[in-house]
């Protein structure tokens, strides 16, 4: 089941994706899921990340 992942970088940029979170051994956070979605973030640049349930028709 996919989740909504919000990653906030130390420079203030915010990335929102739908997929799954993987912590790898190379000191990075990986977000993968939707077709073609694969993002790799080095922990040195991540301020924080939030994982929440994916709601396809959620009102924002």
N, C-alpha and C positions, 0 to 999 in steps of 0.2 A: 504494500500500500504506500503510495507516494505521500510525501509531506510537503508543506511549504517551508522553505528554508530561506531565511533572511541573513545575509552576511554583511556586517558593517566593517569597512576597512578603517585603518587608523587615520587616513586622510579625509574621512567623512563620506566617502562614496558608499552607496548601499546597493546590494545586488539581491534580487528576489528570484528564486527558482523553485520549480516543483520537481521533487525527486527524493533521493536518499543521501544521507551523510555517511562518509567513510573517513575514519582517521587512519592515515597510513603511517608506515614506519619512517618515512623520510621527512618527518616534522611538517606535515601539511594536512589541510582539510580538503577533502574531495567531495564535490556535489555532483551526482549523476542521476539520470532518470529519463526525462522526456527525450524522445528521439533527437539525438544530436547534442544533448546537454551533457557536458563534462567539464567541470571547472575545478582547477587545482589552486588552492590558496596557501601560501606559506604563512605559518603562524606569526612570523615577525610582522606581517602586514594586517592581520586580523585583530580588530578591537574586540568584537564579540560576534556570536551568531545565535540565532533563535530558530527552533524547530517547532512547527505547529501542525495540527491536522490539515490536510488538504481538503478544501471545500470548493467544489467546481463552480457552484452557483452562488457563492457568498456575496452579500452586498458589502461594498467597500465604501 
